[in-house]
């Protein structure tokens, strides 16, 4: 026990040392601080560019059809009702949640196992495997549609959400694994060794000592996988012909048919598609930056 | 305490060996799921694409299927203006798009890296389009660009432009219109990656530079930029590859039109395989795209001296 506590405490003061000269952001330091207007003016302009599209889609989803008002008043929820029931967005939503969550879990678990192996072991095919991970980034998912379709047809998985989940997972894996192995490398090996000394086996040591420290990284990778599979369109479009099995992006695409566009329905569908990812994003935004910063592919 | 630790130490080596009792097989077991998935669903499809590229393969015309040799490739380079058009548009698209994303993303990251009131909220807001991608971005911008009720109408009310124009159906405006839509979601992505790296620049360097009297522009040029170099090189490459390969946005925003002026090579391939069922030819196009992508990436990494002196 004592060994573990000692080793665990040791790295903690290290990041704390640069802190003292900066007491709670009170004393603003002139050298890396821009004048206020140089921050707020460009940020304000960029914020307008970011928010107008969001406002626009909210406006269209809430105001009655035919209205040209720039304020969504009187407010109506007809578009949402129509999209949710008539355009079966309710079913699409369920399907998308299922695909997103299962992809998240599978990607995280498989990448965690692989990432641990890459971070902690030297084995014969490691270099080849790393090279394959990098090369796979150049393989365009969209261009492999035909062979993938044939594989899933062979496996009798066309029109089953499993095909989309597998495809999304596979294309998330390489980057997730590289990120996770970098996160694990940042956790001192001595912490694990200390846990072994205290009688943990490898798995238990990993679970008790390493896993909690990986949380920000896992949140970053998992949310990345969820958001990607939630938004991605082509696999679902290709592998799912049954309308009851479709996902939200495909539903949105059908609403965008050429000229006869029901703009209110499109906007309401867009809001439904945006809400889960924006909520996920709002929660994980902070971890995302620290996560990427810790897992960044350095030199 | 110290005594207890001293007593506990001696038996450590044997325990450690037991803890990693299967060190030979364990790493292979751990990478097996990932390796199998990638072999089955990336490596095998890639190989079959190479194989199909040498075939006449069209499920709707089975009587004409069979070995084609290099006919498909000969046709691509000698008898297919659509290939060259889509390749040129792809290059233009990736170059302009990634260049602007890098520029704005870097600026945005530098801004939100400062401390200011409301930074958390500001970051969350400007980064939020990152979560929204592909089809949803198209949906939003289709609404904005709509000729009847889109932003052009309100601009026309203010005396800018004319009524009834749609930027997406005019060959002269569709390119900038699509670029702006893609920037909306691409800039936050770059900004997040660069911001992540910015946070690891030591403050001491700026302090020292300040003492030496370096201006903020000089500090940026001599401290910030060199530090970000590797991150920028890598994220630019990844983004370029993704922008090249991505079909979600353009497929749903413009469908490759009007008059095919926004057809990228992957869009052309998708329409060749999905709509025309010409799988053999599409596979040959895929192979060519893959080789071009790989070649450009290697040239880029070589020219940018990735890793530089640090290695």
Interface residues (C-beta under 8 A of the other chain):
Chain A: X2 X3 X6 X18 X22 X25 X28 X29 X30 X31 X32 X33 X34 X36 X39 X40 X42 X43 X46 X47 X49 X50 X51 X52 X53 X54 X56 X57 X60 X68 X70 X110 X111 X113 X114 X116 X117 X118 X120 X121 X123 X125 X126 X129 X132 X136 X137 X138 X139 X140 X141 X142 X143 X144 X145 X146 X147 X148 X150 X151 X166 X167 X169 X170 X171 X173 X174 X177 X193 X196 X197 X199 X200 X201 X202 X205 X227 X231 X232 X233 X234 X238 X249 X252 X253 X255 X256 X261 X263 X266 X267 X269 X270 X273 X274 X277 X278 X280 X281 X282 X285 X286 X288 X289 X290 X291 X292 X293 X296 X297 X298 X299
Chain B: X1 X2 X4 X5 X8 X9 X12 X15 X16 X18 X19 X20 X23 X26 X27 X28 X30 X31 X33 X34 X35 X37 X38 X40 X41 X42 X43 X44 X45 X46 X48 X49 X52 X104 X107 X108 X111 X112 X114 X115 X116 X120 X122 X123 X124 X125 X126 X127 X128 X129 X130 X131 X132 X133 X134 X135 X136 X138 X139 X140 X141 X142 X143 X144 X146 X149 X151 X153 X154 X184 X188 X192 X193 X195 X196 X197 X199 X200 X202 X203 X204 X206 X207 X209 X210 X216 X219 X230 X231 X234 X238 X241 X244 X245 X246 X247 X248 X251 X252 X266 X269 X270 X273 X274 X279 X282 X283 X286 X289 X290 X293 X294 X297 X307 X310 X311
